[in-house]
Amino acid sequence: MPRTLLCTSLLTLSVLAGTVLAEPAPYPACAACHGQNGQGNPDLNAPVLAGLDAGYLIRQLNYYRQGVRGDHEMDPHGQQMATLAKSLLNDQTDLQALAAYIQSLPVPAVQPVEGDLRRGNSYYQNNCGACHGGKGEGNAAFDAPRLAGQHPDYLKRQFLHFKQGIRGQHPKDKPGRRMAMMANTLPEETLDDVIAFISQQP
């Protein structure tokens, strides 16, 4: 069985069993910012990683390594992450093991933020839910990551990065380019309500 398929099969069985995989060698370097349990750290602008789809994590880490993401002068946190990804991950085997481990971590509870939940829900379902899922659970078939359980400040920053052309402009980032296009359809005055709705999802 090819290595990638084997990794995916083992990951699927682990997630179904609710078991956290063994911590891979590269993870302690990630934990310095993202936390031992992948819970993130808003003070360091480090997002929640726990529970994110392994395929999404692999794609984003490769984007950082290849200069597809994290090279914009107005994205200092992305630049920092790109440097770390290039120096810490030696090959795809390390990357797959790391992504599988992170996906197996339980999603932490995030403090909800205030907003007009009815308006946020309405806009979200009409414009975001088709890709990201009705409750922000994500959809690997559409390369759409989980949003529920993510720090609200990070969600807002990344959305504005898409809207302002800081992220999602590289020709190789097809999912990002789709997201950048969608970001331009959302009025900024509605953004906080959408994020408030997402923050209420389990």
Secondary structure, DSSP 8 states (H G I E B T S, - for coil): --HHHHHHHHHHHHHHHT------TTHHHHHHHH-TTS--BGGGTB---TT--HHHHHHHHHHHHHTSSS--TT-HHHHHHHHHHHHH--SHHHHHHHHHHHHHS---------S-HHHHHHHHHHHTHHHH-TTS--BGGGTB---TTS-HHHHHHHHHHHHTTSSS-STT-HHHHHHHHHHTTS-HHHHHHHHHHHHT--
